[in-house]
Amino acid sequence: MALYELGIIIDPEIPSEDETAVFERLEKIITDADGKVVEKDTWGRRQLAYPIRKKHHGVYHFWKFESDGQVMTNLNFELRTNDAVMRSLILNLDRELRRKRKMDAKIQARAVKKAAKKQAAAEQAEMTAKAEE
């Protein structure tokens, strides 16, 4: 099972009962597909960077959940068709972590290569200084 992160911006003008109904529906979709919600984080009402549906604020929620890829079609369908959801994004954190480790390894390899080149230049300068004496 892969680890995913779901970011949701909810319309701030809907009643709290409707908001909880949306989250119950999303959680049911995840759990019906043998997944589980690992973490829920609510940022609350925040100002948007740009207006969405002529609204300048949204309620931000972030979930981390484990599931297989089969749940994504149902989850995306629910997020797209629900009027309370203004924006959503699902990231596969396993893929993102693999990408980050790969980039970190490249950066580390470049740093090692640069240090070795600098060391070789210093040794060369030392050898020429000894030869001149």
C-alpha positions in Angstrom: 0.0 0.0 0.0 1.3 3.4 -0.9 1.2 6.5 1.2 -0.8 9.4 -0.2 -1.5 13.0 0.8 -4.8 14.6 0.1 -5.1 18.4 0.2 -8.6 19.9 0.1 -9.9 23.4 0.1 -13.6 23.5 1.2 -16.0 26.3 0.6 -16.1 28.4 3.8 -19.8 29.3 3.3 -21.2 25.8 3.7 -22.6 24.7 7.0 -20.4 22.6 9.3 -22.8 19.6 9.0 -22.2 19.5 5.2 -18.5 19.8 5.7 -18.4 16.8 8.1 -20.7 14.9 5.6 -18.1 15.5 2.9 -15.3 14.2 5.0 -17.3 11.1 6.2 -18.0 10.3 2.5 -14.3 10.7 1.6 -13.2 8.5 4.5 -15.8 5.9 3.6 -14.4 5.7 0.1 -10.9 5.2 1.4 -11.8 2.6 4.0 -14.1 0.7 1.6 -11.0 0.2 -0.6 -9.1 -1.4 2.4 -7.2 1.8 3.0 -6.8 3.8 6.2 -6.5 7.4 7.1 -3.2 7.9 8.9 -3.3 11.6 9.8 -5.7 14.4 9.5 -4.6 18.0 9.7 -6.9 21.0 9.6 -5.4 24.4 8.9 -8.8 26.2 9.1 -10.0 29.2 7.2 -7.3 30.9 5.1 -7.1 33.6 2.4 -6.7 32.2 -1.0 -3.9 33.3 -3.3 -6.5 34.0 -6.0 -10.3 34.0 -6.1 -12.0 30.7 -6.7 -15.7 30.9 -7.6 -15.6 34.5 -6.5 -14.5 33.6 -3.0 -11.4 34.9 -1.4 -11.2 32.4 1.6 -11.2 28.6 1.9 -11.0 26.0 4.7 -7.9 23.9 4.3 -7.6 20.3 5.2 -4.8 17.8 4.7 -5.0 14.0 5.1 -2.4 11.3 4.8 -3.7 7.9 4.0 -2.5 4.5 2.9 -4.3 2.8 0.1 -3.7 1.0 -3.2 -4.1 2.9 -6.5 -7.7 1.5 -7.1 -9.3 4.0 -4.8 -8.0 7.0 -6.8 -10.7 6.9 -9.5 -13.6 6.9 -6.9 -11.9 9.5 -4.8 -11.1 11.9 -7.7 -14.7 11.5 -8.9 -16.1 12.4 -5.5 -13.8 15.4 -5.2 -14.6 16.7 -8.7 -18.4 16.4 -8.3 -18.9 17.6 -4.8 -19.9 21.3 -4.7 -18.4 21.9 -1.3 -14.8 21.1 -2.5 -13.2 24.1 -4.2 -9.9 22.5 -5.0 -8.1 19.3 -4.2 -4.8 17.6 -4.9 -3.6 14.0 -4.2 0.1 13.3 -4.0 1.8 9.9 -3.9 4.3 10.5 -1.1 6.2 7.3 -1.8 7.0 8.5 -5.3 7.8 12.0 -4.1 10.1 10.6 -1.4 11.9 8.4 -3.9 12.4 11.4 -6.2 13.8 13.4 -3.2 16.2 10.7 -2.3 17.4 10.5 -5.9 18.0 14.3 -6.1 19.8 14.2 -2.7 22.1 11.5 -3.9 22.9 13.5 -7.1 23.6 16.6 -5.0 25.8 14.6 -2.6 27.7 13.1 -5.5 28.3 16.5 -7.0 29.6 17.8 -3.6 32.0 14.8 -3.3 33.3 15.3 -6.8 33.8 19.0 -6.2 35.6 18.4 -3.0 37.9 15.8 -4.7 38.6 18.3 -7.5 39.5 21.0 -4.9 41.7 18.6 -3.0 43.5 17.6 -6.2 44.1 21.2 -7.1 45.5 21.9 -3.6 47.8 19.0 -3.8 49.0 20.1 -7.3 49.7 23.6 -5.9 51.6 22.2 -3.0 53.7 20.0 -5.4 54.6 23.0 -7.6 55.5 25.1 -4.5 57.9 22.3 -3.4 59.4 22.0 -6.9 60.2 25.7 -7.0 62.1 25.6 -3.7 
